[in-house]
Amino acid sequence: MGMENPVYMDHNATTAVRPEAREAIFRALALTGNPSSVHGSGPIPG
C-alpha cells in the first residue's frame, strides 16, 4: 500500500465547537482570573 496521496483525518482539529459549549467556555473565562499571575490583581476576575 503506497502513500502517494495520504489523507489527513483529524476529527478533533476540524470539528466545529457547539454553540452551547462555546458559550459555556466564554462564561467560565469571564469568571476566572489568572491563578499563575505574580501580581496581586491577576488572580482576581474582572
N, C-alpha and C positions, 0 to 999 in steps of 0.2 A: 504494500500500500504506500503510495507516494504522498509527498506533502507539497505538490506543485501549487495547489490552490487551498491553503488552510483557511478554515472558517473560525473566527473569534466568537465564542459563545459564552459571554459572561453576563448572566441574567442580573446579578446584583449591581453591576455598573451601569446597566442600560434601562432598568425598570424605573418608571416614574414613581415618585412618592405620592401616596394617597393624600388628598387634601386634608382629611381628618388628622393624619399623622403629622403633616407639616404644621398645622395649626397648634397641635399639642406641643410640638418642639418649640415653636415660637413663644408660646405661653410660658413654658418651662425656662427658656433662656431669659425671658424678661424678669423672672423672679429671682434669678441667681446672680451673684457677683462672681469674682474670680478668687476662689479659696487659696490659690497659689500666689496671690499678689503679695508683694513685700510692703506696700504702703497701706495705711490704715483704711482708706475708703475702698480699696479693691475688693475685699470680700463682701462688702455691703451692697445689696442690689439697689438699683435706681439711681 
